[in-house]
Amino acid sequence: MKTRVLPIAALAVLLVGGGLACKRAKTGIYAGETSDQLLQKGHDLLKRGKINDARKMLRYIEANMPGTKAYPEAKLLLGDSYFFQGSPSYPEALVEYTGFLTYFPNDARRDYALYQIALCHYAGIDSAERDQTETRAAITAFNQVLREAPGSPYAQEAKDRITQCWRRIAEHELVVGIFYVNSYNYPGAQQRLTTLLETYPDYVDRERAYYYLGETFRQRGITPDELETWAKGELNQKFGGKETFRDLDKDQQKVMAEDQTSWSKGLVEGWRQQAKDYYQRLVESYPNSEWARHASDRLVEMGQTGLKEELDM
């Protein structure tokens, strides 16, 4: 059943002894019962696990008793009924909590609704191999709790969840980087893995990041796009803006070919040295790691001797 959009007049506060009116149901199966009575029965039914019966009462309050003090509580309970049921429906819970904030933006329970919205996104987080849209949505939502209610009892939990979310995103970056290495997309792997180490300095699984960065630079070659970019720069800066290699005379072509060889050799040698640096860092920082043993083997293969023996001592 969809939530009915209520006109502003329907939300007018009815004062009875300084509080909101406790309205009675006039017709139907709840005839004669007050909004407070229906709310209490809804509470009790939820505790007993009779979710559908509880929702019927809460929906009745929502549709027919908008000016009562039971109404905002009913909206919040509807969210809880989806969130805490045996098989939670987080999308429907999200709709209800969001509706509560729309109708009651200044309610004292706003921090709770914000936190529950964040948890709905958090519950939708997928494995590190999959898209992390929900993870980022959860971070945004938990940050809203901290921004709007820093003194809330949910603030510390929100901080802890944010830390867990960032770890999952870092893990995702690592998984994608490793996939790129295994798919021979070394420029993509380089970007992913270096960004991981720079952006998430506290990420716990740095051993694999170091190792696969080493693998990236050990196997990295110059791409056609990189060669084309270099050639355009060379033609423009050294040969007066010539369009292509064919536009050069034989002597100029010879010079450019020699420059390309020198540039290519320097670039590749630099990558191989970076590979050794990452392997070395792994061996020194995590000497007991399985990945350190792999890195030591790579260093021996690349002509940097003595490391494997030191590691095995």
C-alpha positions as CSV (number, residue, x, y, z in Angstrom):
1,M,0.0,0.0,0.0
2,K,1.5,3.3,-1.0
3,T,1.8,6.2,1.4
4,R,-0.8,8.8,0.7
5,V,0.5,12.4,0.3
6,L,-1.3,14.5,2.8
7,P,-2.4,18.1,2.3
8,I,-0.8,20.6,4.6
9,A,-4.1,21.3,6.4
10,A,-4.3,17.6,7.3
11,L,-1.0,17.9,9.3
12,A,-2.3,20.8,11.5
13,V,-1.6,20.2,15.2
14,L,-4.7,19.7,17.3
15,L,-4.0,20.9,20.8
16,V,-5.5,19.0,23.7
17,G,-4.2,19.9,27.1
18,G,-0.9,21.2,25.5
19,G,-0.4,18.0,23.4
20,L,-1.5,16.5,20.1
21,A,-5.1,15.2,19.9
22,C,-5.6,11.5,20.6
23,K,-8.1,10.8,17.8
24,R,-10.6,7.9,17.8
25,A,-11.3,5.7,14.8
26,K,-14.9,6.4,13.6
27,T,-15.4,3.5,11.2
28,G,-14.1,0.1,10.2
29,I,-12.5,-2.7,12.3
30,Y,-10.8,-0.1,14.6
31,A,-13.9,1.9,15.3
32,G,-13.9,3.5,18.7
33,E,-10.2,2.9,19.3
34,T,-7.8,5.9,19.9
35,S,-4.7,6.5,17.9
36,D,-2.6,5.8,21.1
37,Q,-4.4,2.5,21.6
38,L,-3.8,1.5,17.9
39,L,-0.1,2.5,18.2
40,Q,0.3,0.4,21.4
41,K,-1.3,-2.6,19.7
42,G,0.9,-2.1,16.7
43,H,3.9,-2.1,19.1
44,D,2.8,-5.3,20.8
45,L,2.1,-7.1,17.5
46,L,5.6,-6.2,16.2
47,K,7.1,-7.7,19.4
48,R,5.1,-10.9,18.9
49,G,6.3,-11.1,15.3
50,K,2.8,-10.5,13.7
51,I,4.3,-8.1,11.2
52,N,1.4,-7.9,8.7
53,D,-1.2,-7.3,11.4
54,A,1.0,-4.6,13.0
55,R,1.4,-2.8,9.6
56,K,-2.4,-2.7,9.1
57,M,-2.8,-0.8,12.3
58,L,0.2,1.5,11.5
59,R,-1.1,2.1,8.0
60,Y,-4.5,3.0,9.4
61,I,-2.9,5.6,11.7
62,E,-0.9,6.9,8.7
63,A,-3.9,7.2,6.5
64,N,-6.6,8.4,8.9
65,M,-4.9,10.0,11.9
66,P,-2.3,12.4,10.6
67,G,-2.8,15.1,13.3
68,T,-2.1,12.8,16.2
69,K,1.0,12.3,18.2
70,A,0.9,8.6,17.2
71,Y,1.4,9.5,13.6
72,P,5.2,10.2,13.5
73,E,5.7,7.1,15.8
74,A,3.7,5.0,13.4
75,K,5.8,6.2,10.4
76,L,9.0,5.3,12.2
77,L,7.6,1.9,13.3
78,L,6.7,1.1,9.7
79,G,10.4,1.5,8.8
80,D,11.4,-0.7,11.7
81,S,8.8,-3.3,10.7
82,Y,10.7,-3.8,7.3
83,F,14.2,-3.4,8.8
84,F,13.9,-5.8,11.7
85,Q,11.6,-8.4,10.2
86,G,12.8,-12.0,9.8
87,S,13.8,-11.4,6.2
88,P,14.5,-7.7,6.1
89,S,13.4,-5.5,3.2
90,Y,15.9,-2.7,3.3
91,P,14.5,-0.8,0.2
92,E,11.1,-0.6,1.8
93,A,12.5,0.4,5.2
94,L,14.5,3.1,3.4
95,V,11.3,4.5,1.9
96,E,9.6,4.6,5.3
97,Y,12.5,6.2,7.1
98,T,12.9,8.8,4.4
99,G,9.2,9.5,4.5
100,F,9.5,10.1,8.2
101,L,12.2,12.7,7.7
102,T,10.2,14.3,5.0
103,Y,7.1,14.8,7.1
104,F,8.9,15.4,10.4
105,P,12.3,17.0,9.7
106,N,12.6,18.5,13.2
107,D,11.5,15.4,15.1
108,A,13.7,14.5,18.1
109,R,14.2,11.1,16.6
110,R,15.7,12.5,13.4
111,D,19.2,11.1,14.3
112,Y,17.7,7.6,14.6
113,A,16.0,7.8,11.2
114,L,19.2,9.1,9.6
115,Y,21.2,6.3,11.2
116,Q,18.7,3.7,10.0
117,I,18.8,5.1,6.5
118,A,22.6,4.7,6.6
119,L,22.2,1.1,7.8
120,C,19.8,0.3,4.9
121,H,22.6,1.3,2.5
122,Y,25.2,-0.5,4.6
123,A,23.1,-3.7,4.4
124,G,23.1,-3.4,0.6
125,I,26.9,-3.4,0.4
126,D,28.1,-6.1,-2.0
127,S,31.3,-8.1,-2.1
128,A,34.5,-6.4,-3.0
129,E,34.4,-7.8,-6.5
130,R,31.1,-5.9,-7.3
131,D,30.1,-2.3,-7.7
132,Q,30.5,-0.2,-4.5
133,T,27.7,2.3,-5.1
134,E,25.9,1.3,-1.9
135,T,29.1,1.5,0.0
136,R,29.6,5.1,-1.0
137,A,25.9,5.9,-0.3
138,A,26.4,4.4,3.2
139,I,29.4,6.6,3.8
140,T,27.4,9.7,2.7
141,A,24.5,8.8,5.0
142,F,26.7,8.0,8.0
143,N,28.5,11.3,7.5
144,Q,25.1,13.1,7.6
145,V,24.5,11.6,11.0
146,L,27.9,12.9,12.2
147,R,27.3,16.3,10.6
148,E,23.8,16.9,11.9
149,A,24.0,15.0,15.2
150,P,27.6,14.8,16.4
151,G,26.4,14.2,20.0
152,S,24.0,11.4,19.0
153,P,24.3,8.0,20.7
154,Y,24.6,6.7,17.1
155,A,27.6,8.9,16.3
156,Q,30.4,6.5,17.4
157,E,28.7,3.6,15.6
158,A,28.5,5.8,12.5
159,K,32.2,6.5,12.7
160,D,33.0,2.8,13.0
161,R,30.8,1.9,10.0
162,I,32.5,4.6,7.9
163,T,35.8,3.0,8.6
164,Q,34.5,-0.4,7.6
165,C,33.0,1.1,4.4
166,W,36.3,2.7,3.4
167,R,38.1,-0.6,4.0
168,R,35.6,-2.3,1.6
169,I,36.2,0.4,-1.1
170,A,40.0,-0.1,-0.6
171,E,39.5,-3.8,-1.0
172,H,37.5,-3.2,-4.1
173,E,40.3,-1.1,-5.6
174,L,42.8,-3.9,-4.8
175,V,40.6,-6.6,-6.4
176,V,40.1,-4.5,-9.5
177,G,43.9,-3.7,-9.7
178,I,44.7,-7.4,-9.4
179,F,42.1,-8.2,-12.1
180,Y,43.8,-5.7,-14.4
181,V,47.2,-7.2,-13.8
182,N,45.9,-10.7,-14.6
183,S,44.2,-9.2,-17.7
184,Y,47.5,-7.5,-18.9
185,N,46.0,-4.0,-18.4
186,Y,49.1,-2.7,-16.7
187,P,48.4,1.0,-17.0
188,G,45.0,0.4,-15.4
189,A,46.5,-1.7,-12.7
190,Q,49.1,1.0,-12.0
191,Q,46.5,3.7,-11.6
192,R,44.3,1.6,-9.3
193,L,47.0,0.2,-7.1
194,T,49.0,3.4,-6.6
195,T,45.7,5.3,-5.9
196,L,44.9,2.6,-3.3
197,L,48.2,3.1,-1.5
198,E,48.0,6.9,-1.6
199,T,44.3,7.2,-0.6
200,Y,44.0,4.5,2.0
201,P,47.3,4.5,4.0
202,D,45.8,2.4,6.8
203,Y,44.5,-0.4,4.5
204,V,45.6,-3.6,6.2
205,D,46.3,-5.8,3.1
206,R,49.2,-3.7,1.7
207,E,51.3,-6.8,1.1
208,R,49.2,-7.8,-2.0
209,A,49.1,-4.2,-3.2
210,Y,52.9,-4.0,-3.1
211,Y,53.3,-7.3,-4.8
212,Y,50.9,-6.6,-7.6
213,L,52.3,-3.2,-8.1
214,G,55.7,-4.9,-8.5
215,E,54.1,-7.3,-11.0
216,T,52.7,-4.3,-12.9
217,F,56.0,-2.5,-13.2
218,R,57.9,-5.7,-13.9
219,Q,55.7,-6.5,-16.9
220,R,54.7,-3.0,-18.0
221,G,55.3,-2.0,-21.6
222,I,54.8,1.2,-23.5
223,T,51.2,1.5,-24.9
224,P,50.5,2.8,-28.4
225,D,48.8,5.8,-26.9
226,E,51.9,6.6,-24.8
227,L,54.1,6.2,-27.9
228,E,51.8,8.5,-29.9
229,T,51.8,11.1,-27.2
230,W,55.6,11.1,-27.1
231,A,55.9,11.2,-30.9
232,K,53.6,14.2,-31.1
233,G,55.7,16.0,-28.5
234,E,58.9,15.1,-30.2
235,L,57.7,16.3,-33.6
236,N,56.4,19.6,-32.1
237,Q,59.3,20.5,-29.9
238,K,62.3,19.1,-31.8
239,F,61.2,19.2,-35.4
240,G,59.3,22.5,-35.7
241,G,55.8,21.1,-35.5
242,K,56.0,18.4,-38.1
243,E,52.8,16.4,-38.4
244,T,54.1,12.9,-38.8
245,F,57.4,10.9,-38.9
246,R,57.1,10.7,-42.7
247,D,57.3,14.5,-42.9
248,L,60.9,14.3,-41.7
249,D,63.9,13.9,-43.9
250,K,66.2,10.8,-43.5
251,D,68.6,12.5,-41.1
252,Q,65.7,13.7,-38.9
253,Q,64.1,10.3,-39.0
254,K,67.3,8.7,-37.8
255,V,67.5,11.2,-34.9
256,M,63.9,10.7,-33.9
257,A,64.4,6.9,-34.0
258,E,67.4,7.1,-31.8
259,D,65.5,9.4,-29.4
260,Q,62.6,7.0,-29.3
261,T,65.0,4.1,-28.5
262,S,66.5,6.2,-25.7
263,W,63.2,7.3,-24.3
264,S,61.7,3.8,-24.4
265,K,64.7,2.3,-22.8
266,G,64.7,4.9,-20.0
267,L,61.0,4.5,-19.4
268,V,61.1,0.7,-19.2
269,E,64.2,0.7,-17.0
270,G,62.4,3.1,-14.7
271,W,59.4,0.8,-14.4
272,R,61.7,-2.2,-13.7
273,Q,63.4,-0.3,-10.9
274,Q,60.0,0.6,-9.5
275,A,59.1,-3.1,-9.5
276,K,62.2,-3.9,-7.5
277,D,61.4,-1.0,-5.1
278,Y,58.0,-2.4,-4.4
279,Y,59.2,-6.0,-4.0
280,Q,62.0,-4.7,-1.7
281,R,59.5,-2.7,0.4
282,L,57.3,-5.8,0.7
283,V,60.3,-8.0,1.8
284,E,61.4,-5.4,4.4
285,S,58.0,-4.4,5.8
286,Y,56.3,-7.9,5.9
287,P,59.2,-10.4,6.1
288,N,56.9,-13.2,7.3
289,S,54.3,-12.7,4.6
290,E,53.6,-15.2,1.8
291,W,53.7,-12.3,-0.6
292,A,57.2,-11.3,0.7
293,R,58.4,-14.8,-0.3
294,H,57.0,-14.3,-3.8
295,A,58.6,-10.8,-3.9
296,S,61.9,-12.2,-2.9
297,D,61.8,-14.7,-5.7
298,R,61.0,-12.0,-8.2
299,L,64.0,-9.9,-6.9
300,V,66.3,-12.9,-7.4
301,E,64.9,-13.4,-11.0
302,M,65.5,-9.7,-11.7
303,G,69.2,-9.9,-10.6
304,Q,69.0,-8.4,-7.1
305,T,70.7,-11.2,-5.1
306,G,70.9,-11.9,-1.4
307,L,67.3,-11.0,-0.5
308,K,65.9,-14.5,-0.6
309,E,68.7,-15.9,1.5
310,E,68.2,-13.2,4.1
311,L,64.5,-13.9,4.2
312,D,65.0,-17.6,4.8
313,M,67.4,-17.1,7.7
